[in-house]
Amino acid sequence: MTPSARPLATPTASTADGPAVDPTDPVAAPVRINVRALLVEGDRILLANERGQTWFHLLGGRVEAGETVQGALRRLLDEQAGIELDHLTFAGCLEGTAIERGERVRVLDVVFAVDRSWAGEFGTRLDDLDIVSASLVSLPDLDLRPATLRQLIPEWLLHARPAWYGASGR
């Protein structure tokens, strides 16, 4: 369906901030952009874990309004682990959906490979976040979020070509 032929999303209700979107409409669902760092050294990768959760994700997080994705990644890695970035290389995008506060949200994770030595130079700066070094061979045994990281990480390490991974549940 061409963009001009696509039916317009119809709001289901109004709020004080304006019309609400139909959360079942993929066109109208709000979009959250995250930026993530692929930090690999030797056979180890840095992962983050929200305390109390059993799943892991790459360091990084939400891009705030007015930020570039690179600027957000620099801010987030400094806030999370005191890591200053050197060189960034675009590794790919992961498209998915999530439920936040009972509403469906489209999520786009922009992933950058970070060219920086980090061995022994990191530690969590946040009370609700653990940062761990995991063996690359242990990745299939870990609950990674989004799950498409299982494809992106080995493909990037093998070919160093950016790729887009389509929508899937988180």
Solvent accessible surface area in square Angstrom, and as a share of the most:
residue,aa,sasa,rsa
1,M,168,0.75
2,T,81,0.47
3,P,109,0.68
4,S,111,0.72
5,A,66,0.51
6,R,102,0.37
7,P,96,0.61
8,L,168,0.84
9,A,41,0.31
10,T,100,0.58
11,P,68,0.43
12,T,87,0.51
13,A,59,0.46
14,S,95,0.61
15,T,79,0.46
16,A,114,0.89
17,D,146,0.76
18,G,24,0.23
19,P,94,0.59
20,A,29,0.22
21,V,61,0.35
22,D,39,0.20
23,P,52,0.33
24,T,108,0.63
25,D,32,0.17
26,P,83,0.52
27,V,82,0.47
28,A,14,0.11
29,A,6,0.04
30,P,59,0.37
31,V,96,0.55
32,R,36,0.13
33,I,71,0.36
34,N,3,0.01
35,V,0,0.00
36,R,23,0.08
37,A,0,0.00
38,L,3,0.02
39,L,0,0.00
40,V,39,0.22
41,E,56,0.25
42,G,71,0.68
43,D,90,0.47
44,R,94,0.34
45,I,0,0.00
46,L,0,0.00
47,L,0,0.00
48,A,0,0.00
49,N,16,0.08
50,E,55,0.25
51,R,116,0.42
52,G,79,0.76
53,Q,87,0.39
54,T,115,0.67
55,W,52,0.18
56,F,38,0.16
57,H,13,0.06
58,L,0,0.00
59,L,0,0.00
60,G,3,0.03
61,G,11,0.10
62,R,109,0.40
63,V,25,0.14
64,E,90,0.40
65,A,110,0.85
66,G,91,0.87
67,E,52,0.24
68,T,87,0.51
69,V,39,0.22
70,Q,81,0.36
71,G,32,0.31
72,A,0,0.00
73,L,0,0.00
74,R,109,0.40
75,R,72,0.26
76,L,15,0.08
77,L,0,0.00
78,D,61,0.31
79,E,76,0.34
80,Q,14,0.06
81,A,5,0.04
82,G,24,0.23
83,I,1,0.01
84,E,125,0.56
85,L,18,0.09
86,D,91,0.47
87,H,111,0.50
88,L,26,0.13
89,T,54,0.31
90,F,82,0.34
91,A,1,0.01
92,G,0,0.00
93,C,10,0.06
94,L,1,0.01
95,E,45,0.20
96,G,2,0.02
97,T,26,0.15
98,A,19,0.15
99,I,123,0.62
100,E,40,0.18
101,R,230,0.84
102,G,70,0.67
103,E,90,0.40
104,R,60,0.22
105,V,13,0.07
106,R,42,0.15
107,V,2,0.01
108,L,38,0.19
109,D,0,0.00
110,V,15,0.08
111,V,0,0.00
112,F,14,0.06
113,A,16,0.13
114,V,11,0.06
115,D,97,0.50
116,R,53,0.19
117,S,68,0.44
118,W,9,0.03
119,A,60,0.47
120,G,78,0.75
121,E,97,0.43
122,F,58,0.24
123,G,36,0.35
124,T,52,0.31
125,R,147,0.54
126,L,69,0.34
127,D,132,0.69
128,D,86,0.45
129,L,6,0.03
130,D,47,0.24
131,I,20,0.10
132,V,53,0.31
133,S,38,0.24
134,A,13,0.10
135,S,24,0.16
136,L,39,0.20
137,V,130,0.75
138,S,32,0.21
139,L,14,0.07
140,P,97,0.61
141,D,125,0.65
142,L,38,0.19
143,D,57,0.30
144,L,2,0.01
145,R,79,0.29
146,P,6,0.04
147,A,56,0.43
148,T,17,0.10
149,L,1,0.01
150,R,93,0.34
151,Q,97,0.43
152,L,1,0.01
153,I,1,0.01
154,P,69,0.43
155,E,80,0.36
156,W,26,0.09
157,L,79,0.39
158,L,133,0.66
159,H,75,0.33
160,A,62,0.48
161,R,154,0.56
162,P,72,0.45
163,A,39,0.31
164,W,147,0.51
165,Y,27,0.10
166,G,41,0.39
167,A,61,0.48
168,S,45,0.29
169,G,56,0.54
170,R,76,0.28
